[in-house]
Amino acid sequence: MNTSGPDEQGLRLIPFRGLRYVPERVGSLAAVTSPPYDVVVRPDGLHHLESADPHNIVRLILPQADTAGDRHRQAARTLERWLTEGVIAPDPTPALYVYEQRNDQILQRGLIGALALSPAAEGIVLPHEDVMDDVVADRAELMRTMQAHLEPLLLTYRSDGTRDREGAAEVIERTAERPPLLSTTTEDGFHHRLWAVTDPAERTAIETDLAHHQALIADGHHRWATYLRLQRERTAPGPWDFGLVLLVDTTRHPLQVRAIHRLLRGLPVARALEGLSGLFRIRTVEGPLPRALDALAGAAAEGNAFLLAGDGGFHLVDRPDPALLARTIRTDRPEAWRTLDATVLHSALLDEVWRIPDAPEHIGYIHDTEAAVEQAERLGATAVLMHPVREEVVRDLARQGVTMPRKSTSFGPKPATGLVMRSLALD
């Protein structure tokens, strides 16, 4: 791998020798993949993936043991064993990878590569959410121990849609006409294909094009913070100066933006509603869940709104008391930030009204709406269902250097974990 200084003007994506499952050594490629580590619903989703195939990637990204150190060492031993046994093998030559996800409604294509992490990259790659230090510390120790990047970040950029020379988009579309390295369909209905780009002229066209762009982190803020932490620990140039990413041009392939919901483990719905009395308008809305979410969308179009569930019903909470917002929301941030649902939820409800610490034992972050409701009902807890933020709001705040409350958005579709990985030992 060439580790010379990255282009300070924009994105720099370089090839690497991808680690990939050997199809003949596993039940199926679909059975060894996983959603990103923070999307797996535990324990049910974890057990489902572990039982899908003994070599499922979840054994590396979410290893199970009594202590954090034991978990990390177990994952490293598992990866080493799978490499020795030929279950996973490195590609023979460094490559950039074209990755496609498709279902009946969505076609998404992008580039997987190793992105340069220069100090300037913190102005080229734009985060939009805060991170939790304990999660970053855990991911950093896992990466140190394994010497590998197992999951690409999802980054987006926007081309102008017109060009007078070949760029990344043209290389991607031409590559997608060739036979792929792999093809599989996961149980969520998405069809996945992967190709290697090794031609020097095509790689130069990609590099020249990307050098003019910034990127927004769509998914993977904790992994990005981990990359930067680990890179700062090194004094000599090397593989830690690069991080595994999937880069998607949303001018050609727009992403979907979904909300991430909150599970308040120690707060029953009745007590949550009692605390909001007089501070919000509270209405019971009819189910089933899709109908209740439509009511949430209608209310969110007019202002801050949340849907509370967990007692077998749905409660629409909107029209917050202006005095509550005035005393709880920071005034040194842009209006777009101060009016975010996530801002109001964390500053006014969690911190002020319910007084719930933002710690894993108190608050769970769940991407799947049905799973959030089901867990709340099972635990006697409260699920706070959120309405998604528009991508334009996210991007505008990121360009201003303003981060949203953690876990404010979920961009997708997210790349399947396990199709291509990066070994820092090989690079």
C-alpha positions in Angstrom: 0.0 0.0 0.0 1.3 3.5 -0.9 1.1 5.5 2.3 2.5 8.8 1.1 0.7 12.0 2.2 -2.9 12.3 1.0 -4.2 15.0 -1.2 -5.1 17.9 1.1 -7.9 19.2 -1.3 -10.4 16.4 -1.0 -11.1 12.7 -0.6 -8.3 10.2 -1.3 -9.4 6.6 -1.7 -6.7 4.0 -2.3 -6.8 0.2 -3.0 -6.3 -2.6 -0.5 -6.2 -6.4 -0.5 -9.7 -7.2 0.6 -10.3 -10.1 3.0 -13.3 -12.1 1.7 -15.0 -15.3 2.6 -14.2 -18.3 0.4 -17.6 -19.4 -0.8 -16.7 -23.1 -0.9 -15.8 -23.0 2.9 -19.1 -21.6 4.2 -22.8 -22.5 3.9 -23.6 -19.4 1.8 -22.3 -15.9 1.6 -25.7 -14.6 2.8 -25.5 -16.7 5.9 -22.1 -15.3 7.0 -23.1 -11.6 6.6 -24.6 -9.3 9.3 -26.0 -5.8 9.6 -23.5 -3.3 11.1 -22.7 -4.1 14.7 -24.8 -1.3 16.1 -27.9 -2.3 14.2 -27.9 -5.9 15.4 -30.8 -6.2 18.0 -29.5 -8.1 21.0 -29.9 -10.7 22.2 -32.5 -12.0 19.6 -30.7 -10.8 16.5 -27.3 -11.9 17.8 -28.4 -15.4 18.5 -30.1 -15.6 15.1 -26.9 -14.6 13.3 -24.7 -16.9 15.3 -27.0 -19.8 14.4 -27.1 -18.9 10.7 -23.6 -20.2 10.1 -20.7 -21.1 12.5 -18.6 -18.6 10.6 -21.0 -15.6 10.7 -19.1 -12.3 10.9 -21.1 -11.4 14.0 -18.6 -13.6 15.9 -15.9 -11.0 15.0 -17.9 -7.7 15.3 -19.8 -8.7 18.4 -17.8 -11.4 20.2 -19.3 -12.8 23.4 -17.2 -13.3 26.5 -17.2 -12.2 30.1 -14.9 -9.2 29.8 -14.1 -6.6 27.1 -10.5 -7.9 26.9 -11.6 -11.5 26.5 -14.1 -10.5 23.8 -11.5 -8.7 21.8 -8.9 -11.5 22.1 -11.5 -14.1 21.2 -12.4 -12.2 18.0 -8.7 -11.9 17.1 -8.2 -15.6 17.6 -11.3 -16.4 15.6 -10.1 -14.3 12.7 -6.7 -15.8 12.8 -8.2 -19.3 12.8 -10.5 -18.6 9.9 -7.6 -17.2 7.9 -5.4 -20.3 8.7 -8.3 -22.6 7.8 -9.0 -20.8 4.5 -12.5 -19.7 5.5 -11.4 -16.1 4.8 -8.6 -15.3 2.4 -7.0 -12.0 1.0 -7.5 -11.1 -2.6 -4.2 -11.5 -4.6 -3.8 -7.8 -5.6 -4.9 -4.5 -4.1 -8.1 -3.1 -5.5 -10.9 -0.6 -5.1 -14.2 -2.4 -5.0 -17.5 -1.4 -6.6 -20.4 -2.5 -4.3 -24.0 -2.7 -5.4 -27.1 -3.2 -3.2 -30.5 -3.7 -5.0 -34.1 -4.6 -4.1 -37.4 -3.9 -5.8 -37.3 -0.2 -4.9 -33.6 0.7 -4.5 -30.4 0.5 -6.5 -27.3 1.8 -4.7 -23.8 1.6 -6.0 -20.6 2.9 -4.5 -16.9 2.5 -4.0 -15.2 0.6 -1.1 -11.6 1.6 -0.4 -9.1 2.8 2.2 -9.6 6.5 2.8 -6.7 8.7 3.8 -7.0 10.1 7.4 -4.8 13.2 7.3 -5.5 16.0 9.8 -7.2 17.8 6.9 -9.6 14.8 6.6 -11.4 16.1 9.6 -12.6 19.0 7.4 -13.1 16.8 4.3 -15.2 14.2 6.0 -18.0 15.8 7.8 -19.6 14.2 10.9 -23.1 15.2 11.9 -23.6 13.3 15.2 -21.9 13.2 18.6 -20.3 10.0 19.7 -20.1 8.1 23.0 -16.6 7.8 24.4 -17.1 4.3 25.8 -18.2 3.0 22.4 -15.2 4.5 20.7 -12.8 3.1 23.3 -14.3 -0.4 22.9 -14.2 -0.3 19.1 -10.6 1.0 19.2 -9.5 -1.8 21.4 -11.2 -4.3 19.2 -9.4 -2.9 16.1 -6.1 -2.8 17.9 -6.4 -6.4 18.9 -7.6 -7.7 15.6 -5.5 -5.5 13.4 -8.4 -5.2 11.0 -11.3 -3.1 9.8 -14.3 -5.3 9.5 -17.0 -2.8 8.6 -16.9 0.0 6.1 -18.2 3.4 7.1 -21.0 4.7 4.8 -19.9 8.1 3.4 -21.9 10.2 0.9 -20.9 12.9 -1.5 -22.7 14.8 -4.2 -21.3 15.1 -7.8 -22.6 17.9 -10.0 -24.2 15.4 -12.3 -22.3 16.7 -15.4 -18.7 16.2 -16.4 -16.4 16.6 -19.4 -14.1 13.7 -18.5 -14.4 10.2 -17.0 -14.8 10.1 -13.3 -15.9 7.7 -10.5 -19.5 7.4 -11.7 -18.5 6.3 -15.2 -16.0 3.7 -13.8 -18.7 2.4 -11.4 -21.3 2.0 -14.1 -18.9 0.3 -16.5 -17.6 -2.0 -13.9 -21.2 -3.1 -13.0 -21.6 -4.5 -16.5 -18.8 -7.1 -15.8 -19.2 -10.4 -14.0 -18.9 -9.8 -10.3 -16.5 -11.3 -7.8 -19.5 -12.3 -5.6 -23.3 -12.2 -5.7 -25.7 -13.0 -2.9 -29.1 -12.2 -1.6 -29.5 -11.5 2.2 -32.7 -12.3 4.1 -33.8 -8.7 4.1 -34.3 -9.1 0.3 -31.3 -7.1 -0.8 -29.2 -8.5 -3.6 -25.5 -7.7 -3.2 -22.7 -7.7 -5.8 -19.0 -6.8 -5.6 -16.4 -6.1 -8.3 -12.7 -5.3 -8.1 -11.2 -2.2 -9.9 -7.5 -2.8 -10.6 -7.0 -1.0 -13.8 -4.5 1.9 -13.2 -6.3 4.3 -15.6 -9.7 3.6 -13.9 -8.2 4.1 -10.5 -6.6 7.4 -11.6 -10.0 8.6 -12.9 -11.6 7.9 -9.6 -8.8 9.5 -7.6 -8.9 12.7 -9.7 -12.7 12.9 -9.4 -12.8 12.4 -5.6 -10.1 14.9 -4.9 -12.7 17.7 -5.5 -15.3 16.5 -3.0 -16.1 16.5 0.7 -18.1 13.6 2.2 -20.8 13.4 4.9 -20.7 10.5 7.3 -24.0 8.7 6.8 -23.3 5.8 9.1 -20.4 4.9 11.3 -19.6 8.0 13.4 -18.1 5.8 16.2 -15.9 3.9 13.7 -14.7 7.2 12.2 -13.8 8.6 15.6 -12.1 5.2 16.3 -10.0 5.5 13.1 -8.9 9.0 14.0 -8.0 7.9 17.6 -5.9 5.0 16.4 -4.2 7.0 13.7 -3.2 9.7 16.2 -1.5 7.0 18.3 1.0 6.3 15.6 4.0 8.5 14.9 5.2 6.8 11.7 3.2 6.5 8.4 1.5 3.2 7.9 -1.8 1.3 7.4 -3.5 3.1 10.4 -3.4 6.3 8.3 -6.3 4.9 6.3 -9.8 3.7 7.1 -12.2 1.3 5.4 -15.2 3.2 3.8 -18.0 2.8 1.3 -18.4 6.1 -0.6 -21.8 6.7 -2.4 -22.6 9.6 -4.8 -26.1 10.5 -3.6 -26.7 12.7 -6.7 -27.0 9.4 -8.6 -28.0 7.1 -5.7 -30.0 8.9 -3.0 -30.0 7.3 0.4 -33.0 6.8 2.6 -33.0 8.6 5.9 -34.7 6.9 8.8 -35.0 7.7 12.5 -33.3 5.8 15.4 -35.7 5.2 18.3 -35.0 5.3 22.0 -35.9 2.5 24.5 -36.1 3.9 28.0 -35.6 0.8 30.0 -36.6 2.0 33.5 -39.5 4.2 32.6 -43.0 2.8 32.2 -45.3 4.6 29.7 -47.7 5.8 32.4 -44.9 7.5 34.3 -43.5 9.0 31.1 -46.9 10.5 30.2 -47.4 11.8 33.7 -44.1 13.7 33.5 -45.2 15.3 30.3 -48.6 16.5 31.5 -48.9 20.2 31.0 -45.7 20.4 29.0 -46.8 18.7 25.8 -50.1 18.0 24.1 -50.8 14.2 24.6 -53.2 12.2 22.5 -53.8 8.5 22.2 -53.8 7.5 18.5 -55.1 4.4 16.9 -52.9 1.5 15.7 -51.6 -0.6 14.1 -48.1 0.7 14.1 -48.0 2.0 10.4 -51.2 4.1 11.1 -49.7 5.5 14.3 -46.5 6.4 12.4 -48.6 8.3 9.9 -50.0 10.3 12.7 -46.5 11.0 13.9 -45.5 12.2 10.5 -48.4 14.6 10.3 -47.6 16.1 13.6 -43.8 16.3 12.9 -44.6 18.4 9.8 -45.8 21.1 12.1 -43.2 20.9 14.9 -41.6 18.7 17.4 -43.5 15.4 17.9 -42.8 11.9 19.4 -44.8 8.7 19.5 -44.6 6.8 22.9 -45.3 3.1 23.0 -44.8 0.2 25.3 -48.2 -0.3 27.1 -50.0 -1.8 24.1 -51.1 1.5 22.7 -49.7 4.6 21.0 -49.5 8.1 22.5 -48.7 11.1 20.3 -46.8 13.8 22.1 -46.4 17.2 20.4 -46.7 21.0 20.8 -44.0 21.4 23.6 -44.4 24.3 26.1 -42.3 27.2 24.8 -41.1 28.0 28.3 -39.8 24.4 28.7 -37.8 24.8 25.4 -36.6 28.3 26.4 -35.0 27.0 29.6 -33.6 23.7 28.3 -32.4 24.3 24.7 -29.0 25.9 24.1 -29.2 29.3 22.4 -25.7 29.2 20.9 -26.6 26.8 18.1 -28.4 27.4 14.8 -32.2 27.4 14.7 -32.1 24.2 12.6 -30.3 22.4 15.5 -32.4 23.9 18.3 -35.6 22.7 16.6 -34.5 19.1 16.0 -36.6 16.5 17.6 -33.5 14.8 18.9 -32.4 18.1 20.5 -35.7 18.5 22.2 -35.9 14.9 23.3 -32.4 14.9 24.9 -32.3 18.4 26.3 -35.9 18.8 27.4 -37.4 15.4 28.0 -34.5 13.1 29.0 -32.4 15.6 30.8 -35.0 17.9 32.3 -38.4 16.2 32.6 -37.6 12.5 32.9 -34.0 12.9 34.2 -32.7 9.8 32.5 -28.9 9.5 32.2 -27.7 8.8 28.6 -26.0 5.5 29.5 -26.6 2.1 27.9 -28.2 0.6 31.0 -30.9 3.4 30.8 -31.3 4.2 27.1 -31.2 1.8 24.2 -30.9 3.0 20.6 -32.9 0.8 18.2 -33.2 1.2 14.4 -36.1 -1.1 13.8 -39.4 0.4 14.8 -41.2 -2.9 15.4 -38.3 -4.1 17.6 -38.4 -0.9 19.7 -42.1 -1.4 20.4 -41.8 -5.1 21.1 -38.9 -4.6 23.5 -40.7 -1.8 25.3 -43.8 -4.0 25.8 -41.8 -6.9 27.0 -39.8 -4.9 29.5 -42.6 -2.6 30.7 -40.5 0.3 29.3 -41.1 3.2 27.0 -40.2 3.3 23.4 -39.9 6.9 22.0 -40.4 6.6 18.3 -38.9 9.4 16.2 -39.6 10.9 12.8 -36.6 11.0 10.4 -34.7 14.2 9.7 -34.3 15.4 6.1 -30.8 14.8 4.6 -30.6 18.5 3.6 -30.8 19.5 7.3 -28.1 17.0 8.2 -25.7 18.1 5.5 -26.2 21.9 6.2 -25.5 21.5 9.9 -22.5 19.3 9.2 -21.1 22.0 6.9 -21.4 24.5 9.7 -19.5 22.2 12.0 -22.5 21.6 14.2 -23.1 18.0 15.3 -26.5 16.6 16.1 -27.3 14.6 19.3 -25.9 11.1 19.0 -28.0 8.5 17.0 -30.2 11.2 15.4 -30.4 9.6 12.0 -30.1 6.3 10.2 -29.0 6.5 6.5 -29.5 3.4 4.3 -29.3 1.0 2.9 -26.3 0.2 5.0 -23.6 -2.1 3.6 -23.8 -5.8 4.6 -20.9 -6.6 7.0 -18.7 -9.5 5.9 -18.5 -9.1 2.1 -15.1 -7.4 2.1 -12.8 -6.5 5.0 -9.4 -5.0 5.5 -6.4 -6.4 7.3 -4.0 -3.9 8.6 -1.3 -6.6 8.9 -1.4 -7.2 5.2 -1.3 -3.5 4.3 
